[in-house]
Each structure stands twice: as C-alpha cells, then as structure tokens.
Amino acid sequence: MQPKEILDNIFAVDRNIRYVGVVGPGPKYEVMESRMREGVKSLSPEKTDKEFVEIIPQIILGAAERLEENLGHVIYSLIRYRNVTLMFFKVPKFTVILSVEPGIYLMPIYERIQTLLGFSN
C-alpha cells in the first residue's frame, strides 16, 4: 500500500482521527506523506509539526527498539497530551503517526488500523 492510500484508508477508520503521517524507516525517518483531516486545524505551527514528525520516531521508537530482542518487535506506542493523543504504528517499511481527539476510547481505532496495516497481536 502506498503512503497516500494509507492516509486515505486511516482517515476512513474514524472521524476522530485528526492527522495522519507516514514516515520512512529509520534511521532518517523522513516524511513520506502527511495530512490533517479536512476542516481540522492543527494545534501547533506547521514548522513544529514537521520537525516533530521527523524526530519523534527516532526518540520514542528508537528507545523502545532497544528492548525488542527481549520483548519482541514494537507494534505501537501512545503519547497522551491534554489536547490530543498521538499513536505511532511501526511496520517494516515505515512508521505511521496519527493524532486523535482527546478522551476517545482508542481500542476500536487500534484494532481497525492494525488490520489495515496487516499485523496482528
């Protein structure tokens, strides 16, 4: 599946998904595709968003990957802010980052994206 197709499919999962980005594999984590949901305004400046999307997988997933030998491959990670929840999904060819409205029960979103990206528990 191509990055643009991934974005379109993930936005179709739930209307509470605000943003989706597809970032290339490490160590560079370059943005391949990135988009806010139509009609949704970013909570941070565009420059900050771009910098965050390029650096956070290195920090969050890079640290988590150090335990993979003992715990198995990283599948996803969450960061819960007051105004938004960030989800990171690691698949072999890229990392998918999305933001979701705060206070949303994430398990149904996780399960649908898990299936969409082709991995299971």
N, C-alpha and C positions, 0 to 999 in steps of 0.2 A: 504494500500500500504506500502511495506517495504522500509526502508531508501535507499537501493541500487537502487531499482526500481524508487524511487522518483528522485534520481540523474540522472539516465539514461533518464527518461522522461523529466526532466527540461533541460538537455543539448540538447535534440532534439528540444526544443522550438525555439532557436535562436543561431546562431553561434557566436554572440557577448557576450554570457554568458561565462565568464572566469572560474568561480569557483562556486561550489555548496556544501553546508554543511547542514547536518541535525543534530540539537541539541535537546537533550531531554528536557522535560518540566522543568520549574523552580521548586525549587529554585537552583538546581545544574547546569542545562544547560550543561550536558556532551555531548561531540561529539559522535554521533551515526554512522555517515558516513560523509566523507569529501573527495573532489577530485577536482583537477584542470582539465580543459579541456585538452585533449591530445594535445601536441605541444605548450601549453601556459605556459610560465614561470611566477611564482609568482613575484609580485613586492616587496615583503617583505620576510625576512627569515622565514623558516618553523616554527621555535620555536615561533616567533612573531605571525604568522598566527594562530597557535593552541591556544595560550594564548588569542588572540583577539576573536576568535570564541567562546571560553568558557566564556569570561567575558562580551562581549558587549551586549548580550541579557539581562543580568541582569541589566546593566546600562540603555540602551535605552528602552527596553520593560518594565523593572521594573518601571521606572519613568512614562512611558506612561500608564501603567495599573492603576495607581492611579486615573486617570480620567475616567476609564471605567464605574463606577457607573452612571456618568452623561452623558457621550458621547457614550457609547456602547463599545463593545469589539474592541480591537486593531486588525486590519486586516493586515496592512503592514506599514513599515517605510522605509525611504530612507536616506542615507548619501551620499552626492556628494563630492568626492575629485577631485582634478585636474586630477589625472591619472586613476580613476575608480569610478564607482557608486556602492554602496552597497545597496541591497534590503533585508529586513527582513520580512518574512511572518509568522504570528503566527496562528497556528492551534491547536486544543485541545491536541494532543499527542506530539507535537514537534514544533520547530521553524526552518524554512528553511532560510538559509542565502545564497545569491549569489552575485557575483560581475559581473559587466557588463562593457564593454568597455566604456570609457567616450564619451559624446556627442551623445549617442544613444537615440532616442525617445523611452521612456520606456512603454508607454501605451499598445502597442500590446503585449509586453512581459508580462506585468502585467495581462492583460486580459486572456492570454493563461495559465499562471501559476495559476491564480485564479480558472479557470475551472478545471485544472489538480488537484489542491488541494481540490476541492469540496466545495468552498464557493463562494458567490456572493455578490454584493454591498449591 
